Amino acid sequence: MKTLIKYTFLLLILLFVVGCNTFEPLDENLSGDDRLTSDPAMAEGLLLDAYEGMPNQFLFNDTSTDDAVTNYLSGYSRMATGEWNADNPFSSRWGQYQQVLYVNKFLTVIDQVQWKRDEETNNLFKQRMYGEAIAMRALRHFWILQEHGGLGTSGKLLGVPYITEFLEHDADFNLPRPDFEVTVQMINDDFNEALEYLPMDWDGDLSKQPSRYSGVDDDIYQYVFGTTQDGRISGRIIKAFQAKLNLLAASPAFMDGSGDYYQKAADILGELLSDNGGVAGIDPEGYYDFYDFNIGTRNFPEVLWRENVSTNFTWLEKQHYPPSLNGEGKLNPSQNLVDAFPMLDGFPFSESHPEYDPQNPFNNRDPRLKKYILYNGNDLNNRIIYTGVGGGSDEIDRVQFRSTRSGYYLKKLLDPGVVISSDGSVSASEKMNVFLRYTDLYLMLAEVANELGGPDYMVDGMSARTIIEALRKRAGIGLDSGDAYLSSISTKEQMRDLVRNERRLELCFEGHRLFDLRRWNMLDDIPNVIGSKYDGSSYNKFVVEQRLYSNYENPNYAPIPQSEIVKFDALEQNIGW
């Protein structure tokens, strides 16, 4: 018995020892700051996070304007029809502070990481990425300001909190909003500092290297700042966004021309576009060649900033092709937008125009209309679409959540050669996210030049008139006998209307109009969305969807999410929300 007790006791001791080792909590493999400083790839991941989810031309927020509706319930539709509020901030960009904090965290470790073994190369990598980081911090704050800057409940024109440090979980996030101009200045300050570190282009051109790198080994400079970095933010991209920032500040909803913001935008745009060849540098096919191109194309003169070309964008055709082509027909352009396209001779569309044909109101029109909008009788790669009576599944309201509600389908941004089979398979296509293109910049210069001195005021050899003439001529307007309507424009007010309409047409469905309407202080004045149906003998207009922005106190300034207002009492809400 004593022997049994002895061995039982020894067995319990052995089990206890083994158990301590067997059931010890496992290492959770959670990486901390020590991993950031010892692993350059992981550290750079913080910087690369700043590039994730950037606004591009596939936002399709046009359905919140007078340019389009959707055939399903979307946040942008709800925004336009009376459901927009601080609890439902459908267009909010407040979440972009996450990328700001990633950047600021990166800046806390950048000096502790060994990026390359060679000291000179390591130092150049560090400086390049520092420039990128503060540029991306500025850019994220610009996008937040574009959405949330505005008149606060106090009646003051406010910006958004500008965060320049990494805030730990227990930090004070209760930050007040500074004055609007203070935020603008802080964004500009970061952009200007970034310009000291970054080249204009990622081409390794030694003649254009920032002065701080003079004396650096040529081969090392070209290695660090060469073409392998293409796609990251550059000096040219920074300047373009500085121009956007200054134009935003100058616009009627904000400083309304006071200060020197129009002039600052003009100076930057004049330099950028002169470097692009001036008016003569406008890409002859730039109104479509950034989305409608052959597989394998990699040179895009129209595009200033983009992501890599990819085959992963055929969801666009699936979502927006009409149902007869096995698509879902989601975005439906409006008659309002169709009517904004002028006649072929350049004069505004009018039923009293001598070349207007009531049986085919799309004849003798601006050629961009046929290129951008799939109207009744238009085609996709010779596949004709009918949206009126007898149009089958493509007819207005024929198939719920698939057929058009307005009488029109989207054509722009889609690859007309794509074939969607009945089993859902899709033929090959290539596209890319576009963040900046030159036509936008030329139209910005036309706007600021006109505001500074009228239709013929020159900025580095370019005026609103010469730019608009070139863009309309590129589109095919007035080729037979000149653009008499443009020639008749003589006042700043007339040119302002024309420039704004050209922005509407050239940039339609690329996410610009909502922000343009807001900075022009015009969102609450847009009309209801109109559609048009062909009944077999004539086209009949009807109201598709109301626009109820006039019900809001001031929709030109978007709400800050109520969840943020509740958490942080120092944060002032925009007026009316």
Buried (B, 14 or more C-beta within 10 A) or exposed (E): EEEEEEEEEEEEEEEEEEEEEEEEEEEEEEEEEEEBBEEBEBBBEBBBBBBEEBBBBBBBBBBBBBBBBBBBEBBBBBBBBEBBBBEBBBBBBBEBBEBBBBBBBBBBBBEEBEBBEEEEBBBBBBBBBBBBBBBBBBBBBBBBBBBBBBBBEEEEBBBBBBBBEBBEEEEEBEBEBBEBBEBBBBBBBBBEBBBBBBBBBBBBBBEEBBEEBEEBEEEBBBBBBBEEBEBBBBBBBBBBBBBBBBBBBBBEBBBEEEBEBBBBBBBBBBBBBBBBEBBEBBBEEBBBBBBBBEEEEEEBBBBBBBBEBEEEBBEBBBBBBBBBBBBBBBBBBBBBBBBBBBBBBBBBBEEEBEEBEEEBBBEBBBBBBBBBBBBBBBEBEEEEBBBBEEBBBBBBBBBEEBBBBBBBBBBBBBBBBBBBEEEEEBEEBBBBBBBBBBBBBBBBBBBBBBBBBBBBBBBBEBBBBBBBBBBBBBBBBBBEEBBEBBEEBEEBEBBBEBBBBBBBBBBBBBBBBBBBBBBBBBBBEBEBBBBBBBEEEEBEEEEBBEBBBEEBEBBBBBBBBBEBBEEBEEBBBBBBB
